[in-house]
């Protein structure tokens, strides 16, 4: 039995209980090095003196601008569609809810290129839905900036849905029920009571979705192509620059790395809290 504290409180830890066995320490340090060395190499090989020139070149700036616009638009679309979907999964009972949840999270494990092919088959000019969009409204989505937004939304929205659904499940539904008993409609209760309660979860999910959209590559290049100024986002520009201008590729990679670190720093209170 573990020794108890003198006041009868929780049991105290034995001395040396935090010692790490050598068979675990060695692979743990190797794994840490495996994750850190490539990032350190990126920082070491960054042309710091020429970095301002690289980041202000027209091609790099255009890719940065397009990436920020498309990632923000994809996040906004994810919020409009994802928050109600998360509420539906968390607050209602309907047949096949487990299957719907599995389908919503499928893009998390689906290879992005496969997602791009699926979007092309659904929304392409000859796609299941795209043919009618083209025939009725003259809307063509593939290889356009709107196509970039849709591709990024497809891969990013599940992050938002999972985050918001988890927050909704943790929130006490009795507040909503109390609001409805006082005469508020379900939508008013959601807008005036539930949304303020789950705002931190929505914010965290939106940040994750934005970061995922900013780094999207496979679905974007498959569905929207790689046209400078129209569909070439930062990850696509990195891929192209790596073949012709490695310094520009490193500069763009550094920007993406900085964004990722900023996202983790912003979410540290939620997921990186020490225990």
Secondary structure, DSSP 8 states (H G I E B T S, - for coil): -----TTS-S----TTTT---HHHHHHHHHHHHHHHHHHHHHHHT--HHHHHHHHTSHHHHHHHHHHHHHHHHHHHHHHHHHHHHHHHHHH---TTHHHHHHHHHHHHHS-HHHHHHHHHHHHSTTSTTHHHIIIII----TTSHHHHHHHHHHHHHHHHHHHHHHHHHHS-THHHHHHHHTT--HHHHIIIIIHHHHHHHHHHHHHHHHHHHHT--HHHHHHT---TTTT--HHHHHHHHHHH-HHHHHHHHHHHHHHHHHHHHHTHHHH----
